């Protein structure tokens, strides 16, 4: 059984390791956004994080691995924002509508659209990006579709989820390119409301 001193020492080491790891992710994110993945070097990241290059490679296999972890954190943040915006007391349909708004708001964070929708697919490939998406915001969307019973047995739910996800991504890209966020969000809400059908169908089940 570990002594309290040993346990405290172990906890301190873990905390120090996590602090270093997060510093690297923060520094890398800033550089990837300002310069792009291709123009950012690991020595630059290490200097920005205030650590040695050797320490960087202790935590990450290479620049690509670090970039992937940056994207995972971004995607997890988006999913967390969606979850926070869709409390249990909402009806399934209203949760889907609120979740769509939360997604676009979350993607408006500076640099996030570029990282997840432009740089990410180019560096990691579409398959790996889709896997990250499936584990985060796409999973939230899929669950929302199930609860709202959108499509029911009329269409393939996985196919519908992929198509809607692509629509949300395009909306995020449009906003990032300068389109009016309120106009885009209004159009997305209208689109979902058409798919959900008349108001009576949007009541929570008894």
C-alpha positions in Angstrom: 0.0 0.0 0.0 1.5 3.4 -1.0 2.3 5.8 1.7 0.6 9.2 1.8 4.0 10.8 0.8 4.4 8.4 -2.1 0.9 9.0 -3.3 1.3 12.7 -3.1 4.5 12.5 -5.1 2.8 10.4 -7.7 -0.1 12.8 -7.9 2.3 15.8 -8.3 4.1 14.0 -11.1 0.8 13.4 -12.9 -0.3 17.0 -12.5 3.0 18.2 -13.8 2.8 15.9 -16.8 -0.7 17.1 -17.5 0.3 20.7 -17.2 3.1 20.3 -19.6 0.9 18.4 -22.1 -1.8 21.1 -22.0 0.8 23.8 -22.4 2.0 22.1 -25.6 -1.5 21.7 -26.9 -2.3 25.4 -26.2 0.9 26.6 -27.8 0.5 24.3 -30.8 -3.1 25.4 -31.3 -2.1 29.1 -31.4 0.6 28.4 -34.0 -1.5 26.1 -36.1 -4.2 28.8 -36.3 -1.8 31.7 -37.0 0.6 30.0 -39.4 -1.0 26.7 -40.5 0.1 23.2 -39.9 2.7 23.1 -42.7 4.5 26.3 -41.6 4.6 25.4 -37.9 7.7 23.5 -36.6 8.1 21.5 -33.4 10.9 23.7 -32.1 8.6 26.7 -32.4 5.9 24.9 -30.4 8.4 23.9 -27.7 9.7 27.5 -27.4 6.1 28.8 -27.2 5.2 26.3 -24.6 8.4 27.1 -22.6 9.7 23.5 -22.7 12.4 21.6 -24.5 11.9 19.8 -27.8 12.7 16.6 -26.1 9.9 17.1 -23.7 7.5 17.6 -26.6 8.5 14.2 -28.0 8.1 12.6 -24.6 4.4 13.6 -24.7 3.7 13.2 -28.4 5.0 10.9 -31.1 5.4 13.8 -33.6 3.8 17.0 -34.9 1.0 15.1 -36.5 0.2 13.4 -33.2 0.2 16.7 -31.4 -2.0 18.2 -34.1 -4.5 15.3 -33.7 -4.7 16.0 -29.9 -5.4 19.6 -30.6 -8.3 18.6 -32.8 -9.6 16.1 -30.3 -9.8 18.8 -27.7 -11.5 21.2 -30.0 -14.1 18.5 -31.0 -14.7 17.6 -27.4 -15.2 21.2 -26.5 -17.8 21.5 -29.3 -19.6 18.4 -28.0 -19.6 19.7 -24.4 -21.1 23.0 -25.5 -23.9 21.2 -27.3 -24.6 19.1 -24.2 -24.7 22.2 -22.0 -27.2 23.8 -24.4 -29.6 20.8 -24.4 -30.7 20.2 -20.8 -33.0 17.2 -20.1 -36.1 19.4 -19.7 -36.2 20.3 -23.4 -38.4 18.3 -25.7 -36.4 16.1 -28.0 -37.2 18.3 -31.0 -36.3 21.5 -29.2 -33.1 19.9 -28.0 -32.2 19.2 -31.6 -32.9 22.8 -32.6 -30.9 24.2 -29.6 -28.1 21.8 -30.3 -27.8 23.0 -33.9 -27.5 26.5 -32.7 -24.9 25.5 -30.0 -22.8 23.8 -32.7 -22.6 26.9 -34.9 -21.9 29.1 -31.9 -19.1 26.7 -30.7 -17.6 26.6 -34.2 -17.4 30.4 -34.2 -14.5 30.2 -31.7 -11.5 31.8 -33.5 -9.6 29.3 -35.5 -11.8 26.3 -34.7 -13.4 26.0 -38.1 -10.0 26.2 -39.8 -8.6 23.5 -37.6 -11.5 21.0 -37.7 -12.9 21.6 -41.2 -9.9 22.8 -43.3 -6.6 21.8 -41.8 -7.8 18.7 -40.1 -9.0 16.8 -43.2 -5.9 17.9 -45.2 -3.4 16.7 -42.5 -5.1 13.7 -41.0 -7.3 12.5 -43.8 -11.1 12.3 -44.0 -11.3 8.9 -42.3 -9.5 10.0 -39.2 -11.4 13.3 -39.0 -14.7 11.4 -39.3 -13.7 9.1 -36.5 -13.0 12.1 -34.2 -16.3 13.6 -35.3 -18.2 10.4 -34.7 -16.9 10.3 -31.1 -18.0 13.8 -30.4 -20.4 16.2 -32.1 -21.7 13.7 -34.7 -22.6 11.4 -31.8 -24.6 14.2 -30.2 -26.4 14.8 -33.5 -27.1 11.1 -34.0 -28.6 10.8 -30.5 -30.6 14.0 -31.0 -32.1 12.5 -34.2 -33.0 9.3 -32.5 -34.8 11.1 -29.6 -36.6 13.5 -32.0 -37.6 10.5 -34.1 -36.5 12.4 -37.2 -36.8 10.2 -40.3 -38.2 7.3 -38.2 -38.2 4.3 -40.4 -38.4 6.2 -43.6 -34.7 6.8 -44.2 -31.3 5.5 -43.0 -30.5 7.3 -39.7 -26.7 7.0 -40.2 -27.0 8.4 -43.7 -29.3 11.2 -42.5 -26.9 12.1 -39.7 -24.0 12.3 -42.1 -25.8 14.5 -44.5 -27.0 16.8 -41.7 -23.5 16.9 -40.2 -22.1 18.0 -43.6 -24.8 20.7 -43.8 -23.8 22.0 -40.4 -20.1 22.0 -41.4 -20.9 24.0 -44.5 -22.9 26.5 -42.4 -19.9 26.8 -40.1 -17.6 27.4 -43.1 -20.0 30.1 -44.4 -20.0 31.9 -41.1 -16.2 31.7 -40.9 -16.0 33.2 -44.4 -18.0 36.2 -43.3 -21.7 35.2 -43.8 -24.2 36.7 -41.3 -24.4 34.2 -38.4 -28.0 35.0 -37.5 -29.0 34.5 -41.2 -27.2 31.1 -41.3 -28.6 30.0 -38.0 -32.1 31.0 -39.0 -31.8 29.0 -42.2 -30.5 25.9 -40.3 -33.4 26.1 -37.9 -35.9 26.4 -40.7 -34.4 23.4 -42.4 -34.7 21.3 -39.3 -38.2 22.5 -38.6 -39.2 21.3 -42.1 -37.8 17.9 -41.4 -39.4 17.7 -38.0 -42.8 18.5 -39.4 -45.9 20.2 -37.9 -45.7 21.6 -34.4 -47.9 18.8 -32.9 -45.3 16.3 -33.8 -42.7 18.2 -31.8 -44.3 17.5 -28.4 -42.3 15.4 -25.9 -43.7 11.9 -25.5 -46.0 11.4 -22.5 
